[in-house]
Amino acid sequence: MPATMLRMTSTSDTATQAADIAEGLFNLSGGVGAASVSVLAYLAGADRLARREAFRPVYEAIVARIGAPTLLGGSVAGPSVRWCTRERVLLLSGDHTRAELSAHDAGAFEDEEWKVFDRTHPGLFPGESHHFDKLPYIWQLDREGPGTASSWTYNGVIVAGDWDHAVTGLELMLAAWVEQYPVQAPGDWIGFNLWTARDWGRDMIVSYTPGDHGHELAVGIHDRGTEQTQERQAQMRERGWQTLDEHQYWRTDLPETDPDAPRRIAELTIAECRARKATCPDELRAHDISAGDHGDLWLTGLGLPTHPSRGEHF
């Protein structure tokens, strides 16, 4: 749907107008809005941190006006926050140029999202499109907020077909967390453990901790069972690991201000899995997926198998 553009002035005026629009759409009687409405335009060339801070007062004003969302989350392009009733979904979404609000019939909206997930598959070979950017959301957090969460959700796992796409999926996830997560869940960390089938039981921990200033993005692994000789340490550092503690735990952390940090963490993580004899992304497993130990976090666009995957399991 075409977006209706609003003339924005000061930050406070922008936030107030956004809250007015959200309230109007949320309380709309008899159906949905005719179009999405742009509530924030980012400055040209704004990076993910600049977009995050521009989005923050708009998001806070909307929450203050209509209450906490039903579901938090985001896509490759921008936020994907939902206020849900049985009849309607108010969606706060966007891309790298703007944020927008739209109202949808709940049943039709859920059905269409399921179809998009079901027909979207990452490319199988290097050079093919990864398609993560086509997903309605790549992460979603259910903290049992007010409203009625979607009853019809995609329960599958979208797994990358090759290592390049696995790196891309993880990079895009980390970049989305940096831009979106601190606004929606202030003060909390987010992350997961990663196992490799051919090195089962050894956890690699991938995390983003907004409060750990200068070290926000991190990955670590316990290199137990291997003597930490000078040769071994040189090998690990060559892969990209930075520090080793007395418990044989290697760690690399990078600042969120480094625009390449999500890619560097993703490359190191996947390279370590391959060094430990993984032959394809399907041999990996993300588990203990958590957002501050609060709520259910689903990484639908990670590009790696997850446990548990969404939905009921028997």
C-alpha positions as CSV (number, residue, x, y, z in Angstrom):
1,M,0.0,0.0,0.0
2,P,1.2,3.5,-0.7
3,A,2.3,5.4,2.4
4,T,0.9,8.7,3.4
5,M,3.7,11.1,4.2
6,L,3.5,13.6,7.0
7,R,5.4,16.8,7.3
8,M,7.7,16.5,10.3
9,T,9.1,19.3,12.4
10,S,10.8,18.9,15.8
11,T,11.4,15.6,17.5
12,S,8.7,16.2,20.0
13,D,6.2,17.2,17.3
14,T,7.1,14.1,15.3
15,A,6.6,11.8,18.3
16,T,3.3,13.5,19.3
17,Q,2.0,13.2,15.7
18,A,3.0,9.5,15.6
19,A,1.1,8.8,18.9
20,D,-1.9,10.6,17.5
21,I,-1.8,8.5,14.4
22,A,-1.3,5.3,16.3
23,E,-4.3,6.1,18.6
24,G,-6.5,6.8,15.7
25,L,-5.6,3.6,13.8
26,F,-5.7,1.5,16.9
27,N,-9.2,2.7,17.8
28,L,-10.5,2.7,14.3
29,S,-13.9,1.2,14.1
30,G,-15.2,-1.0,11.3
31,G,-12.0,-2.3,9.7
32,V,-8.6,-1.1,8.7
33,G,-6.9,2.1,7.4
34,A,-6.7,2.8,3.7
35,A,-2.9,3.1,3.7
36,S,0.2,3.0,5.7
37,V,1.2,6.3,7.3
38,S,4.8,7.4,7.5
39,V,5.5,8.7,11.1
40,L,9.2,9.3,10.8
41,A,11.6,10.0,8.0
42,Y,15.3,9.4,8.7
43,L,18.0,11.7,7.5
44,A,19.7,10.7,4.3
45,G,22.7,8.5,5.0
46,A,21.7,7.8,8.7
47,D,23.4,4.6,10.0
48,R,21.7,2.0,12.2
49,L,22.6,3.8,15.4
50,A,21.3,7.2,14.1
51,R,18.1,5.5,13.0
52,R,17.7,3.8,16.3
53,E,18.0,7.0,18.3
54,A,15.6,8.8,15.9
55,F,13.1,6.0,16.3
56,R,13.3,5.9,20.1
57,P,11.1,8.9,21.0
58,V,8.5,8.0,18.4
59,Y,8.3,4.5,19.7
60,E,8.1,5.7,23.3
61,A,5.4,8.2,22.5
62,I,3.3,5.5,20.8
63,V,3.6,3.1,23.8
64,A,2.8,5.9,26.2
65,R,-0.4,6.7,24.3
66,I,-1.8,3.2,23.4
67,G,0.1,0.9,25.8
68,A,2.7,-1.8,25.4
69,P,2.8,-3.9,22.2
70,T,1.5,-7.5,22.0
71,L,4.6,-8.6,20.1
72,L,8.1,-7.0,19.7
73,G,10.3,-7.8,16.7
74,G,12.0,-6.7,13.6
75,S,12.8,-7.5,10.0
76,V,16.0,-7.0,8.0
77,A,14.7,-3.5,7.0
78,G,13.3,-2.2,10.2
79,P,11.0,-2.8,13.2
80,S,8.0,-5.1,13.2
81,V,6.1,-4.2,16.4
82,R,2.4,-5.3,16.7
83,W,-0.6,-4.3,18.8
84,C,-3.1,-7.1,18.3
85,T,-6.7,-7.7,19.0
86,R,-8.8,-10.5,17.6
87,E,-10.0,-8.3,14.8
88,R,-7.1,-6.0,14.0
89,V,-3.3,-5.7,14.0
90,L,-1.6,-2.3,14.3
91,L,1.8,-2.7,12.8
92,L,4.8,-0.3,13.4
93,S,7.3,-1.2,10.7
94,G,9.7,0.6,8.3
95,D,12.9,0.5,6.4
96,H,16.2,2.4,6.3
97,T,14.4,5.6,5.1
98,R,11.3,5.8,7.4
99,A,9.0,4.2,10.0
100,E,5.3,3.8,9.4
101,L,2.1,2.6,10.9
102,S,-0.6,0.5,9.3
103,A,-3.8,-1.3,10.4
104,H,-4.7,-4.7,9.1
105,D,-7.5,-7.2,9.4
106,A,-6.0,-9.8,11.8
107,G,-7.1,-12.9,10.0
108,A,-6.0,-11.8,6.5
109,F,-2.7,-10.4,7.9
110,E,-1.8,-13.6,9.7
111,D,-2.7,-15.7,6.7
112,E,-0.6,-13.6,4.3
113,E,2.4,-13.6,6.6
114,W,2.3,-17.4,6.9
115,K,2.2,-17.7,3.1
116,V,5.3,-15.4,2.8
117,F,7.2,-17.5,5.3
118,D,6.1,-20.8,3.6
119,R,7.3,-19.7,0.1
120,T,10.5,-18.0,1.1
121,H,13.7,-20.0,1.0
122,P,17.3,-18.9,1.1
123,G,19.3,-19.5,-2.1
124,L,21.1,-22.9,-2.3
125,F,24.2,-21.7,-4.0
126,P,26.7,-18.8,-3.6
127,G,25.6,-15.8,-5.6
128,E,21.9,-16.6,-5.2
129,S,19.7,-14.1,-3.3
130,H,19.5,-14.9,0.4
131,H,15.8,-13.7,0.6
132,F,16.0,-13.0,4.4
133,D,14.9,-9.5,3.4
134,K,11.6,-10.9,2.2
135,L,10.6,-12.2,5.6
136,P,7.9,-10.2,7.5
137,Y,10.2,-10.4,10.6
138,I,13.5,-12.2,11.4
139,W,13.1,-12.0,15.2
140,Q,10.0,-11.8,17.3
141,L,9.6,-11.6,21.1
142,D,6.5,-12.5,22.9
143,R,6.5,-11.2,26.5
144,E,2.7,-11.8,26.9
145,G,1.9,-8.2,26.3
146,P,-1.6,-6.9,26.2
147,G,-3.9,-8.0,23.4
148,T,-4.2,-11.2,21.5
149,A,-1.1,-12.7,19.9
150,S,-1.4,-14.3,16.5
151,S,-2.9,-17.7,16.6
152,W,-1.7,-18.7,13.1
153,T,2.1,-18.4,12.9
154,Y,4.8,-20.0,10.8
155,N,6.2,-23.0,12.7
156,G,9.0,-24.0,10.3
157,V,12.7,-23.3,10.3
158,I,14.3,-21.5,7.4
159,V,17.8,-22.9,7.0
160,A,20.5,-21.4,4.8
161,G,21.6,-23.5,1.9
162,D,25.3,-22.7,2.1
163,W,27.9,-21.1,4.4
164,D,27.8,-17.7,2.7
165,H,24.1,-17.4,3.4
166,A,24.6,-18.7,6.9
167,V,27.0,-15.8,7.5
168,T,24.6,-13.4,5.9
169,G,21.6,-14.6,8.0
170,L,23.6,-14.1,11.3
171,E,25.0,-10.8,10.2
172,L,21.6,-9.4,9.4
173,M,20.2,-10.7,12.7
174,L,22.9,-9.0,14.7
175,A,22.6,-5.8,12.7
176,A,18.8,-5.8,13.4
177,W,19.3,-6.3,17.1
178,V,21.7,-3.4,17.3
179,E,19.2,-1.1,15.6
180,Q,15.9,-2.4,17.0
181,Y,16.3,-4.2,20.2
182,P,17.5,-1.6,22.7
183,V,14.5,0.6,21.9
184,Q,11.9,-2.2,22.3
185,A,13.5,-4.0,25.3
186,P,15.7,-1.4,27.1
187,G,18.3,-2.8,29.5
188,D,18.1,-6.4,28.3
189,W,20.6,-8.6,26.6
190,I,19.7,-11.0,23.8
191,G,21.5,-14.1,22.4
192,F,21.7,-17.8,21.9
193,N,24.0,-20.8,22.3
194,L,25.2,-22.6,19.2
195,W,26.1,-26.3,18.9
196,T,27.8,-28.1,16.0
197,A,26.7,-31.7,15.3
198,R,30.3,-32.9,14.9
199,D,31.4,-31.2,18.1
200,W,28.3,-31.9,20.1
201,G,28.0,-30.5,23.6
202,R,30.4,-27.6,23.1
203,D,28.5,-24.3,23.3
204,M,29.4,-21.2,21.4
205,I,27.6,-18.2,22.8
206,V,26.5,-15.4,20.5
207,S,25.1,-12.3,22.2
208,Y,24.3,-8.6,22.1
209,T,24.4,-6.7,25.4
210,P,23.5,-3.0,24.9
211,G,24.7,-2.1,28.4
212,D,28.2,-3.5,27.9
213,H,29.5,-0.3,26.3
214,G,32.2,-0.8,23.7
215,H,31.8,-4.6,23.9
216,E,28.1,-5.0,22.9
217,L,28.5,-7.7,20.2
218,A,30.2,-10.8,21.4
219,V,30.9,-14.5,20.7
220,G,32.7,-16.9,22.9
221,I,33.6,-20.6,23.0
222,H,35.1,-23.0,25.5
223,D,38.1,-24.6,23.9
224,R,38.3,-27.4,26.4
225,G,40.1,-30.6,25.5
226,T,42.8,-28.8,23.5
227,E,46.1,-27.8,25.1
228,Q,46.5,-24.1,24.7
229,T,50.0,-24.1,23.2
230,Q,51.5,-21.1,21.5
231,E,50.6,-22.8,18.2
232,R,47.0,-23.3,19.2
233,Q,46.7,-19.8,20.5
234,A,48.1,-18.4,17.3
235,Q,45.6,-20.6,15.3
236,M,42.7,-19.3,17.3
237,R,43.8,-15.6,17.0
238,E,44.2,-16.1,13.3
239,R,40.6,-17.1,13.1
240,G,39.6,-13.9,14.8
241,W,39.5,-14.7,18.5
242,Q,40.7,-12.0,20.8
243,T,41.1,-13.1,24.4
244,L,41.7,-16.4,26.3
245,D,41.0,-16.8,30.0
246,E,42.2,-19.3,32.6
247,H,39.3,-21.6,31.9
248,Q,40.2,-22.0,28.2
249,Y,37.4,-19.8,27.2
250,W,38.0,-17.7,24.0
251,R,36.0,-14.5,23.4
252,T,35.8,-11.8,20.8
253,D,33.7,-8.7,21.5
254,L,33.2,-5.6,19.3
255,P,31.5,-2.3,19.7
256,E,28.2,-1.6,18.2
257,T,29.6,1.6,16.8
258,D,31.7,-0.4,14.4
259,P,29.5,-0.8,11.3
260,D,31.3,-4.0,10.4
261,A,30.9,-5.6,13.8
262,P,27.8,-7.8,12.9
263,R,29.6,-9.1,9.8
264,R,32.8,-9.8,11.7
265,I,31.1,-11.7,14.5
266,A,29.0,-13.7,12.0
267,E,32.1,-14.6,10.0
268,L,34.0,-15.7,13.1
269,T,31.1,-17.8,14.4
270,I,30.5,-19.6,11.1
271,A,34.3,-20.1,10.5
272,E,34.6,-21.7,14.0
273,C,31.8,-24.1,13.2
274,R,33.5,-25.1,10.0
275,A,36.8,-25.5,11.7
276,R,35.1,-27.9,14.1
277,K,34.2,-30.1,11.1
278,A,30.6,-28.9,10.3
279,T,29.9,-29.6,6.6
280,C,26.7,-27.5,6.2
281,P,24.5,-25.1,8.1
282,D,21.9,-27.8,8.8
283,E,24.5,-29.5,11.1
284,L,24.3,-26.5,13.5
285,R,21.7,-25.9,16.2
286,A,20.8,-22.6,18.0
287,H,19.3,-23.2,21.4
288,D,18.8,-21.5,24.7
289,I,17.5,-18.6,22.7
290,S,16.7,-15.8,25.1
291,A,16.0,-12.1,25.5
292,G,17.0,-11.3,29.1
293,D,15.3,-14.5,30.2
294,H,12.0,-12.8,29.7
295,G,9.5,-14.1,27.2
296,D,9.6,-16.4,24.1
297,L,12.1,-15.3,21.5
298,W,11.8,-16.7,17.9
299,L,14.6,-16.2,15.4
300,T,12.7,-16.9,12.2
301,G,15.4,-15.3,10.0
302,L,18.5,-16.6,11.6
303,G,19.2,-19.0,8.8
304,L,20.2,-21.8,11.1
305,P,18.2,-24.7,12.7
306,T,16.8,-23.6,16.1
307,H,15.6,-25.6,19.1
308,P,12.8,-25.4,19.8
309,S,11.4,-24.2,16.5
310,R,8.1,-22.3,16.9
311,G,4.9,-24.2,17.4
312,E,3.7,-27.2,19.3
313,H,6.0,-30.2,19.6
314,F,5.0,-33.8,20.3
